[in-house]
Amino acid sequence: MNAPDRQAWPGIRLADLLARPATAAAADDLNRFLFARIIASQANGIGCLPADLGLGTDGYRRLIDEYFPGFAGGAPGRPVDELPEWSDLHKLLIDHAAGKRPSEPWIAEMVATACAGRDHLWQDLGLAARDELSALMRMNFPELARANTSDMKWKKFLYRQFCSRDGIYICPAPSCGECRDYTKCFGPEN
């Protein structure tokens, strides 16, 4: 019998994670699917998140115990570049959290940590597509999601938000429409 195709492993892990009995609160949390996707991807070396997903050992263990009891299949830790602005990004996210789910701070930590990656934010998180990241943002940080009216790439948008909040303007053009780098900030993320 042949082993499953390597490309199939994230889907197999995702199904395994979602089949695990979660606590009642975790089972009802809409972030559970996103957590499962991120964990399955990280366990298969997809994305940039470290083994603890940026939550620290205790936070990661609590997440697993509540949402996916018994899961022990994380990938070995990958070094993540230290991000000097991590706390600023994290604060931006926390300040704009929906306040509907106790899991929102974990999502904020993962997103801030993934900003250290070198790909699009949805790829650095290990999500399947930008649409999943947009859904994550709408659900957990709706005010930020509504502010992204021009569909700016999420990582650039978050940096722009935190820079403008601190009075830092790094864009060379007076408006995005006039900028020669427009396509770097807006447009498809394939």
C-alpha positions in Angstrom: 0.0 0.0 0.0 1.3 3.4 -0.9 1.7 6.1 1.8 -0.6 9.2 1.4 0.7 11.9 -0.9 2.8 14.5 1.0 0.4 17.2 -0.2 -2.5 15.4 1.5 -1.0 15.5 5.0 -2.2 18.9 6.0 -5.8 17.9 5.1 -5.4 14.6 7.0 -4.1 16.5 10.1 -6.8 19.1 9.8 -9.5 16.3 9.8 -7.7 14.6 12.7 -7.7 17.8 14.7 -11.3 18.6 14.1 -12.4 15.1 15.0 -10.9 15.5 18.5 -13.4 16.2 21.3 -13.0 19.8 22.4 -14.3 21.5 25.5 -17.8 22.8 25.1 -16.7 26.4 24.7 -13.9 25.5 22.3 -16.2 23.3 20.2 -18.5 26.3 19.7 -15.7 28.8 18.9 -15.6 29.7 15.2 -11.8 30.1 15.5 -11.5 26.4 16.1 -11.3 25.7 12.3 -8.7 28.4 11.8 -6.7 27.0 14.7 -6.9 23.6 13.2 -5.8 24.9 9.8 -2.8 26.8 11.3 -1.7 23.9 13.5 -2.0 21.3 10.6 0.0 23.6 8.4 2.7 24.2 11.0 2.9 20.5 11.7 3.6 20.0 8.0 6.2 22.7 7.7 3.9 25.2 6.0 4.0 28.8 7.1 6.5 30.6 9.3 5.1 30.1 12.8 7.3 28.4 15.4 6.3 25.2 17.2 4.3 27.1 19.8 2.6 29.3 17.1 3.9 32.4 18.9 1.8 31.6 22.0 4.6 30.5 24.3 4.7 27.0 25.7 1.9 27.5 28.3 -0.4 29.3 25.8 0.2 26.6 23.2 -0.5 23.8 25.7 -3.7 25.4 26.8 -4.9 25.9 23.2 -4.2 22.2 22.5 -5.8 20.9 25.7 -9.0 23.0 25.2 -9.4 22.7 21.4 -7.6 19.5 20.3 -6.9 17.3 23.3 -4.2 14.7 22.9 -2.6 16.2 19.8 1.1 15.9 19.9 2.1 16.3 16.3 3.6 19.8 16.0 6.6 20.3 13.8 10.0 21.0 15.3 10.5 24.7 16.2 11.6 26.9 13.3 13.5 30.1 14.1 11.3 33.2 13.6 13.0 36.5 13.1 12.6 38.7 16.1 10.2 41.5 15.2 10.9 44.7 17.0 7.4 46.0 16.3 5.7 42.8 17.5 4.2 44.4 20.6 2.9 47.4 18.5 1.3 45.0 16.0 -0.1 42.9 18.8 -1.5 46.0 20.6 -3.1 47.2 17.3 -4.9 43.8 17.0 -5.9 43.6 20.7 -7.2 47.2 20.6 -9.4 46.3 17.6 -10.5 42.8 18.8 -14.2 42.0 18.5 -14.5 41.0 22.2 -16.7 38.1 21.4 -14.4 35.1 21.9 -11.8 34.3 24.5 -9.6 33.0 21.7 -9.1 36.4 20.1 -5.9 37.1 22.1 -4.4 33.9 20.7 -5.3 34.9 17.2 -3.7 38.3 17.8 -0.5 36.6 19.0 -0.4 34.3 16.0 -1.0 37.1 13.5 1.6 39.4 15.0 4.1 36.6 15.0 3.4 35.7 11.4 4.1 39.3 10.4 7.8 38.3 10.8 7.5 35.9 7.8 8.6 36.7 4.3 5.5 35.8 2.4 1.9 37.1 2.3 0.4 37.0 5.8 -2.1 34.2 4.9 0.8 32.1 3.7 2.9 32.9 6.8 0.0 31.8 9.0 -0.4 28.5 7.0 -3.9 29.4 5.8 -5.1 27.9 2.5 -5.9 31.2 0.8 -6.2 35.0 1.4 -10.0 34.5 1.8 -9.4 32.6 5.1 -7.3 35.4 6.4 -9.9 38.0 5.4 -12.5 35.8 7.3 -10.2 35.6 10.3 -9.9 39.4 10.3 -13.6 40.1 9.9 -14.5 37.7 12.7 -11.8 38.7 15.2 -10.9 42.3 14.3 -14.0 43.6 12.5 -13.1 47.3 12.8 -9.8 46.7 11.1 -11.4 44.6 8.4 -13.9 47.3 7.7 -11.1 49.9 7.5 -9.4 47.9 4.7 -11.7 49.4 2.2 -9.4 49.1 -0.8 -8.5 45.5 -0.1 -4.9 46.3 0.7 -2.7 43.2 1.4 -3.2 42.4 5.0 0.4 42.6 6.3 1.0 46.0 4.6 -2.4 47.2 5.9 -1.5 46.3 9.5 1.8 48.0 9.2 0.2 51.0 7.7 -2.3 51.2 10.5 0.2 51.0 13.3 2.6 53.4 11.6 -0.1 56.0 10.9 -1.4 55.6 14.5 2.1 56.7 15.6 2.3 59.5 13.1 4.8 57.6 10.9 4.2 58.0 7.1 6.6 56.0 4.9 4.7 56.1 1.7 6.4 58.3 -1.0 3.2 59.4 -2.7 0.5 61.6 -1.2 -2.1 58.9 -2.0 -2.0 55.2 -2.9 -3.5 55.7 -6.3 -0.6 57.9 -7.3 2.1 55.6 -6.0 4.3 53.6 -8.4 4.4 50.7 -5.9 0.6 50.4 -5.9 0.6 46.8 -7.1 2.9 45.8 -4.2 0.2 46.8 -1.7 -3.0 46.0 -3.6 -4.0 43.3 -6.0 -3.9 39.5 -6.1 -1.9 37.5 -3.6 -1.2 34.2 -5.4 
